[in-house]
Amino acid sequence: MRRGEGLATIAKRLGFPATAASATAIQKANVPQGPDAMWTATALAKGGLSKKGRAGGLQPGDRLFLPANWAADPGAL
């Protein structure tokens, strides 16, 4: 997760369309448990994911799982 990114922009950076469907795919890959913490789903307009026990949504440096069927360039991560 980089500063200013949302789930759709993460998808775009990795070569996938920056759409609600791509954002939802990342959201589903991380709920309920992602690599850094337990996540809960929130509205895509509010970031799409919220870390349990922390106010606010995604933060720079948060690590996320990608959907299993996505083959992403490791250099883009």
Wavefront OBJ file of the C-alpha trace (Angstrom):
o trace
v 0.000 0.000 0.000
v 1.416 3.356 -1.017
v 0.379 6.825 0.122
v -2.807 8.022 -1.579
v -3.703 4.632 -3.044
v -7.036 2.913 -2.865
v -7.889 -0.613 -3.884
v -8.665 0.373 -7.490
v -5.373 2.248 -7.867
v -3.499 -0.756 -6.494
v -5.168 -2.865 -9.186
v -4.178 -0.319 -11.862
v -0.551 -0.254 -10.682
v -0.464 -4.043 -10.998
v -1.794 -3.987 -14.568
v -5.482 -4.663 -13.917
v -8.387 -2.317 -14.634
v -9.029 0.373 -12.009
v -12.644 -0.645 -11.539
v -14.983 -1.395 -8.664
v -14.782 -5.076 -9.650
v -10.985 -5.083 -9.242
v -11.240 -3.248 -5.922
v -13.848 -5.732 -4.714
v -11.589 -8.652 -5.731
v -8.740 -7.264 -3.574
v -11.197 -6.597 -0.742
v -12.470 -10.196 -0.821
v -8.906 -11.574 -0.870
v -8.203 -9.801 2.447
v -11.406 -10.207 4.458
v -11.385 -11.429 7.174
v -7.620 -11.913 7.430
v -4.853 -10.219 5.498
v -1.085 -10.516 5.911
v -0.829 -7.708 8.483
v -4.056 -7.929 10.465
v -7.700 -8.823 10.583
v -9.601 -6.719 8.048
v -13.264 -5.831 7.763
v -14.967 -4.755 4.557
v -16.112 -1.135 4.282
v -17.694 0.802 1.437
v -15.314 1.167 -1.516
v -15.801 4.939 -1.299
v -14.298 4.765 2.215
v -11.277 2.676 1.240
v -12.797 -0.783 1.014
v -10.938 -2.206 4.009
v -10.607 -1.272 7.651
v -8.131 -2.784 10.105
v -9.724 -4.089 13.284
v -8.704 -2.049 16.312
v -7.547 0.977 14.286
v -9.505 4.088 13.396
v -9.438 4.928 9.704
v -8.959 2.825 6.621
v -5.888 1.732 4.728
v -2.557 3.299 5.595
v 0.728 3.511 3.661
v 2.778 0.391 4.301
v -0.224 -1.889 4.877
v 0.378 -5.229 3.197
v -2.454 -6.900 1.320
v -3.082 -10.252 -0.312
v -3.841 -10.266 -4.033
v -6.589 -12.448 -5.480
v -5.252 -15.948 -6.144
v -5.983 -15.747 -9.879
v -3.967 -12.523 -10.379
v -0.450 -12.871 -11.739
v 1.254 -9.581 -10.894
v 4.744 -8.383 -11.780
v 6.766 -8.474 -8.525
v 8.465 -5.223 -9.557
v 5.114 -3.432 -9.476
v 4.499 -4.414 -5.865
l 1 2 3 4 5 6 7 8 9 10 11 12 13 14 15 16 17 18 19 20 21 22 23 24 25 26 27 28 29 30 31 32 33 34 35 36 37 38 39 40 41 42 43 44 45 46 47 48 49 50 51 52 53 54 55 56 57 58 59 60 61 62 63 64 65 66 67 68 69 70 71 72 73 74 75 76 77
